Structure formats: structure tokens, C-alpha cells
């Protein structure tokens, strides 16, 4: 007869899925990695099929047919109704009788703090922010795009860089080195040629994110327009963090602010320094730091929190990943 694991931890993002099977004492019994989890793009049934393959691979490797509890931190679980739908879908599988589904930003937050207390801002392809307290209170944003009040992340920064470059090239905007740096990066002579190539898909949509590193490089060289975009991103990150801290009554307490996602993990000096300076002014007791631990650690720690596991189990689990 196989083992029964304590926690089946799932961190499922748009590009990849990590699963960990964790014993009651915090020992990692097995892990597995699969493709992205994209219910909006692929449909819930197809997304669940892909997730099932990864979960069952991990359970099989652990010799554990089931787990006592599932802690799933999922991309696209942005609204309560989506969390309910995803909880129902996972609960219908024979993996466990109890399931907690959270947005995947909570995994990054929990991976970066010693207890479930703090705020995290994730700036990768998009942007999101969550906060939590040990008493179960949380703070979060819809993070669905500009129409829900959100701005930032790699795609938004790339669009902003292209927007400023196009306007500089045709005279509608301020001069910026982006107008020459971006065409040079994409191997075309000028902005009209780049606009045409993007419009006609000669440069595919998936390559637009390449404009973001060009933006940061141009800003580092002193370009005022590029620096303004980076400063805007820093301000947006600090605004989200400060609002979350305020909602959780943590503004006046020393509180970790975890920074994650590809844009923040790159630790661009202008962006990182801008965040630190603005956060010091808005929330002097906040303690920012970049989280580089794998988010599945956070999903697993949240699962042990749900099960009220002892501190030594959490320490053993963290030691496996760090």
C-alpha cells in the first residue's frame, strides 16, 4: 500500500507547472514539472488534463496515491468565482478530499516570508499584488489589465517603449534613443520599418517582449523618456504594495514586501533603487526584498499552514529548496 502524503503542492503558471509531494514532516517525496496552465486560452478541460499528467507523475514517483490536502496556487485564479470553479475542478480528481486554491502570487509571497504575513508584488509578463496575515485576512487586486486599474509588467513596458519610440520618430513625442535602439534590436532600419514588420507579423507577437530589456538598457544610458517609464513602473509597484499594507493594517509595522517575477528578479538598478526610495517614503517600515525561491515552495508552505504543521516541518521543507 502506498504512502499518504500530507500536502500535494501545485504552482501552475501560464508557462510551466511545478508539483511537489510533501510528507507530514516536511520531507519532499517527489516533484514533477509540466507545461503551462491556461484555462482561458485552452479551456478548463484541456488545462486540467495537462495538470493531471503532472500531478499523477509526482504522486506516482512519491508512491503516494493520494494526499491529505491539496494546496494549489494557480495563474488565472484572479476572482473568487474563478477560484471556486478551479477548486471544484481539482476536487473532482481523486487526489485528496480537501483543496485550497489561491492565486499564484500567494505562492511567491509565502516562499519569501517565514510566516504567512507580508505583501508581495509580482512583475513578470504582467503585474499583481497580494498580502496576507496569519489570521487569514488577505488583500489583493483583480490584476486583469488596464480595465481593472492595473499597469505594468513586461508586456506593458514593451508597449510603452514602442509607443514612445513611434511618437519620437514621427514628431508627436519627445526625442528618445528608443527610436533608434528598438529598430536596431529587431534588425530593421527605423521605426516605420519596425511598425510595419510588427503589423504584418514579420516580427511575431511573441517577440514584442524583447523591447523590455531594450527599455532598461536605454534607461541605464541616461535617456530621459526611458527613465520615465522605469520610474512609472517603480511608482506603480510601490502604490500596490502600500495599498495592500494599508488594507491589512500593516503600514505601521515592520513588514516584508516580497518582489518577484522576471522583471523584478532581474534586479535592474534603476527600478530596484526607485522602488526602495519610493517605498521608504510611502511605507517606511516596509522591508523589500527580491524572492528567488521557486514558487512551489510557497504553495507547499501554504499547504503546511493549512494543516497546522509544526515549525520543524516547514523548516525541513524550506531547506530542501534553499
C-alpha positions as CSV (number, residue, x, y, z in Angstrom):
1,X,0.0,0.0,0.0
2,X,1.4,3.4,-1.0
3,X,2.1,6.3,1.3
4,X,-0.4,9.1,2.0
5,X,1.4,12.4,1.7
6,X,0.5,15.4,3.8
7,X,0.5,18.0,1.0
8,X,0.2,17.9,-2.8
9,X,1.5,21.4,-3.7
10,X,0.8,22.9,-7.1
11,X,2.3,26.1,-8.6
12,X,0.7,26.4,-12.0
13,X,1.6,29.4,-14.2
14,X,1.0,30.3,-17.8
15,X,4.3,28.9,-18.9
16,X,5.0,26.0,-16.6
17,X,3.6,23.9,-13.7
18,X,5.6,22.6,-10.7
19,X,4.2,20.0,-8.4
20,X,5.7,18.8,-5.1
21,X,4.5,15.9,-2.9
22,X,5.4,16.6,0.8
23,X,5.4,14.3,3.8
24,X,3.9,15.3,7.2
25,X,7.4,16.1,8.5
26,X,8.2,18.4,5.5
27,X,10.2,16.0,3.5
28,X,9.8,16.4,-0.2
29,X,8.9,12.9,-1.5
30,X,8.8,13.8,-5.2
31,X,8.4,16.6,-7.7
32,X,7.3,17.0,-11.3
33,X,7.3,19.7,-13.9
34,X,4.8,20.2,-16.7
35,X,3.6,22.8,-19.2
36,X,1.6,25.9,-18.6
37,X,-1.9,26.1,-17.0
38,X,-4.1,28.3,-19.2
39,X,-7.8,27.7,-18.8
40,X,-8.8,31.0,-20.6
41,X,-6.8,30.1,-23.7
42,X,-7.1,26.3,-23.7
43,X,-10.4,25.7,-21.9
44,X,-10.7,24.3,-18.4
45,X,-11.0,20.6,-19.5
46,X,-7.8,20.7,-21.6
47,X,-6.0,22.7,-18.9
48,X,-7.0,20.1,-16.3
49,X,-5.8,17.2,-18.5
50,X,-2.4,18.8,-18.7
51,X,-2.3,19.5,-14.9
52,X,-3.5,15.9,-14.2
53,X,-0.5,14.4,-16.1
54,X,2.0,16.4,-14.0
55,X,0.2,15.7,-10.7
56,X,-0.1,12.0,-11.3
57,X,3.6,11.8,-12.4
58,X,4.6,13.3,-9.0
59,X,2.2,11.1,-7.0
60,X,3.5,8.0,-8.8
61,X,7.1,9.0,-8.1
62,X,6.3,9.5,-4.4
63,X,4.5,6.2,-4.1
64,X,1.5,8.1,-2.7
65,X,-1.8,7.6,-4.5
66,X,-3.4,10.5,-2.6
67,X,-2.5,13.4,-0.3
68,X,-4.2,14.6,2.8
69,X,-4.5,18.1,1.4
70,X,-4.0,20.0,-1.9
71,X,-2.6,23.5,-1.9
72,X,-2.9,24.9,-5.4
73,X,-1.6,28.3,-6.4
74,X,-2.8,28.9,-9.9
75,X,-2.5,31.5,-12.6
76,X,-5.8,32.9,-13.8
77,X,-7.4,32.4,-10.4
78,X,-7.9,36.1,-10.2
79,X,-11.5,36.4,-9.0
80,X,-13.4,34.5,-6.3
81,X,-15.7,32.9,-8.9
82,X,-12.6,31.6,-10.7
83,X,-11.2,30.2,-7.5
84,X,-14.5,28.4,-6.9
85,X,-14.5,26.9,-10.4
86,X,-10.9,25.8,-10.2
87,X,-11.5,24.3,-6.7
88,X,-14.4,22.3,-8.0
89,X,-12.3,21.1,-10.9
90,X,-9.4,19.9,-8.7
91,X,-11.7,18.5,-6.1
92,X,-13.3,16.3,-8.7
93,X,-10.0,14.4,-9.2
94,X,-9.1,11.5,-6.8
95,X,-6.1,13.2,-5.3
96,X,-7.4,14.5,-2.0
97,X,-10.6,15.2,-0.1
98,X,-9.5,18.8,0.8
99,X,-8.4,21.5,-1.6
100,X,-7.4,25.2,-1.2
101,X,-7.0,27.2,-4.4
102,X,-5.2,30.6,-4.4
103,X,-3.8,32.9,-7.0
104,X,-0.2,32.0,-7.8
105,X,1.0,35.4,-6.4
106,X,0.4,34.0,-2.9
107,X,3.0,31.3,-3.6
108,X,5.7,33.9,-4.2
109,X,4.7,35.7,-1.1
110,X,4.7,32.6,1.1
111,X,8.0,31.5,-0.4
112,X,9.6,34.8,0.7
113,X,8.4,35.0,4.3
114,X,8.9,32.9,7.4
115,X,5.2,33.1,8.3
116,X,2.1,33.9,6.4
117,X,2.4,37.7,6.9
118,X,3.5,40.2,4.4
119,X,2.9,41.6,0.9
120,X,4.2,40.5,-2.5
121,X,4.3,42.3,-5.8
122,X,4.9,40.2,-8.8
123,X,6.1,41.9,-12.0
124,X,6.7,39.4,-14.8
125,X,4.7,39.4,-18.0
126,X,2.0,41.3,-16.1
127,X,1.7,42.7,-12.6
128,X,-0.1,41.6,-9.5
129,X,0.0,42.2,-5.7
130,X,-1.3,40.2,-2.7
131,X,-1.0,40.4,1.0
132,X,-1.8,38.2,4.0
133,X,-1.9,37.9,7.7
134,X,-1.7,34.8,9.9
135,X,-5.3,35.4,11.0
136,X,-6.4,34.6,7.4
137,X,-7.0,38.2,6.2
138,X,-5.8,38.9,2.7
139,X,-5.5,41.8,0.3
140,X,-5.5,41.5,-3.4
141,X,-6.3,43.2,-6.7
142,X,-8.1,41.8,-9.8
143,X,-4.9,42.2,-11.9
144,X,-6.8,41.7,-15.2
145,X,-5.2,44.6,-17.1
146,X,-5.8,48.3,-17.6
147,X,-9.5,47.9,-17.4
148,X,-9.2,46.7,-13.8
149,X,-6.8,49.6,-13.0
150,X,-3.5,47.7,-13.4
151,X,-0.4,48.8,-15.3
152,X,2.9,47.3,-15.7
153,X,4.9,44.1,-16.3
154,X,7.0,43.1,-19.3
155,X,4.2,43.4,-21.9
156,X,3.1,46.8,-20.7
157,X,6.7,48.1,-20.5
158,X,7.4,46.8,-24.1
159,X,4.2,48.5,-25.4
160,X,5.2,51.7,-23.6
161,X,8.7,51.6,-25.1
162,X,7.3,51.1,-28.6
163,X,4.7,53.8,-28.1
164,X,7.3,56.4,-27.1
165,X,9.7,55.3,-29.9
166,X,7.0,55.7,-32.5
167,X,6.0,59.1,-31.4
168,X,9.6,60.3,-31.2
169,X,10.2,59.1,-34.7
170,X,7.1,60.9,-36.2
171,X,7.4,64.1,-34.2
172,X,4.4,63.6,-31.8
173,X,6.6,62.9,-28.8
174,X,9.8,63.8,-27.0
175,X,13.1,62.6,-28.6
176,X,14.3,59.3,-27.2
177,X,17.1,56.9,-28.0
178,X,14.4,54.2,-28.0
179,X,13.6,55.4,-31.6
180,X,16.9,54.0,-32.8
181,X,17.6,51.3,-30.2
182,X,14.4,49.4,-30.8
183,X,14.8,49.1,-34.6
184,X,18.4,48.2,-34.2
185,X,17.5,45.4,-31.8
186,X,14.9,43.9,-34.3
187,X,17.3,44.3,-37.2
188,X,15.3,46.9,-39.2
189,X,16.4,50.4,-40.3
190,X,14.0,52.7,-38.5
191,X,10.7,52.9,-36.6
192,X,8.4,53.0,-39.6
193,X,10.0,49.7,-40.7
194,X,9.6,48.2,-37.3
195,X,6.0,49.3,-37.1
196,X,5.3,47.7,-40.5
197,X,7.1,44.5,-39.5
198,X,5.1,44.2,-36.3
199,X,1.8,45.0,-38.0
200,X,2.4,42.5,-40.8
201,X,3.6,39.8,-38.3
202,X,7.0,39.6,-40.0
203,X,8.2,40.1,-36.4
204,X,5.8,37.8,-34.5
205,X,3.8,39.0,-31.5
206,X,5.7,36.7,-29.1
207,X,8.9,38.8,-29.7
208,X,7.4,42.1,-28.6
209,X,8.5,41.4,-25.0
210,X,12.1,41.8,-26.3
211,X,11.5,45.5,-26.2
212,X,11.6,45.5,-22.4
213,X,15.3,44.7,-21.9
214,X,16.0,47.4,-24.6
215,X,14.0,49.8,-22.5
216,X,16.0,49.1,-19.4
217,X,19.3,49.3,-21.2
218,X,18.3,52.7,-22.8
219,X,17.2,54.0,-19.4
220,X,20.6,52.9,-17.9
221,X,22.3,55.0,-20.5
222,X,20.5,58.1,-19.2
223,X,17.7,58.5,-21.7
224,X,15.0,60.7,-20.0
225,X,12.0,59.1,-21.7
226,X,13.1,55.5,-20.9
227,X,13.9,56.5,-17.4
228,X,10.5,58.0,-17.0
229,X,8.9,54.7,-18.0
230,X,11.0,52.8,-15.5
231,X,10.1,55.4,-12.8
232,X,6.4,54.9,-13.6
233,X,6.8,51.1,-13.1
234,X,8.5,51.7,-9.7
235,X,5.7,54.0,-8.6
236,X,3.1,51.5,-9.6
237,X,4.7,48.7,-7.7
238,X,5.0,50.9,-4.6
239,X,1.4,52.0,-4.9
240,X,0.1,48.5,-5.0
241,X,2.3,47.4,-2.0
242,X,1.3,50.5,0.0
243,X,-2.4,49.9,-0.6
244,X,-2.1,46.2,0.4
245,X,-0.2,47.1,3.6
246,X,-2.8,49.7,4.5
247,X,-5.7,47.3,3.9
248,X,-4.1,44.8,6.3
249,X,-3.2,47.4,8.9
250,X,0.5,46.6,8.4
251,X,1.6,50.1,7.4
252,X,2.9,50.9,10.9
253,X,4.6,47.5,11.5
254,X,7.9,46.2,10.1
255,X,6.6,44.0,7.3
256,X,8.3,42.2,4.4
257,X,7.5,43.3,0.9
258,X,8.4,40.4,-1.4
259,X,9.3,41.3,-5.0
260,X,9.0,38.5,-7.6
261,X,8.6,37.9,-11.3
262,X,11.1,38.1,-14.2
263,X,11.2,41.9,-14.3
264,X,11.9,42.3,-10.6
265,X,14.2,39.2,-10.3
266,X,16.5,40.8,-13.0
267,X,17.2,43.5,-10.3
268,X,17.6,46.4,-12.7
269,X,19.4,49.1,-10.7
270,X,17.2,51.9,-11.7
271,X,14.0,50.0,-11.0
272,X,15.2,48.5,-7.7
273,X,16.5,51.8,-6.4
274,X,13.3,53.6,-7.5
275,X,11.2,51.0,-5.6
276,X,13.4,51.3,-2.4
277,X,13.3,55.1,-2.5
278,X,9.6,55.4,-3.1
279,X,8.7,52.6,-0.6
280,X,10.8,54.3,2.1
281,X,8.8,57.5,1.6
282,X,5.3,55.8,1.4
283,X,5.8,52.9,3.9
284,X,9.0,53.5,6.0
285,X,8.6,50.3,8.0
286,X,8.3,48.0,4.9
287,X,11.2,45.8,4.2
288,X,11.6,45.0,0.5
289,X,13.5,42.0,-0.8
290,X,13.6,40.0,-4.1
291,X,12.3,36.4,-3.9
292,X,14.2,33.9,-6.0
293,X,13.0,30.7,-4.4
294,X,10.7,28.6,-6.6
295,X,7.1,29.4,-6.0
296,X,6.1,25.8,-5.5
297,X,7.9,26.1,-2.1
298,X,5.3,28.8,-1.2
299,X,2.4,26.6,-2.3
300,X,3.8,23.8,-0.2
301,X,4.3,26.0,2.8
302,X,0.7,27.3,2.5
303,X,-0.4,23.7,2.5
304,X,1.5,23.0,5.7
305,X,0.0,26.2,7.1
306,X,-3.5,24.9,6.3
307,X,-2.7,21.6,8.1
308,X,-1.1,23.5,11.1
309,X,2.1,21.6,10.6
310,X,4.9,22.2,13.2
311,X,7.7,24.7,12.5
312,X,10.3,22.0,12.1
313,X,8.3,20.6,9.1
314,X,8.3,24.0,7.4
315,X,12.0,24.4,8.1
316,X,12.7,21.0,6.6
317,X,10.7,21.9,3.5
318,X,12.4,25.3,3.1
319,X,15.8,23.7,3.5
320,X,15.0,21.4,0.5
321,X,14.5,24.3,-1.8
322,X,17.0,26.8,-0.4
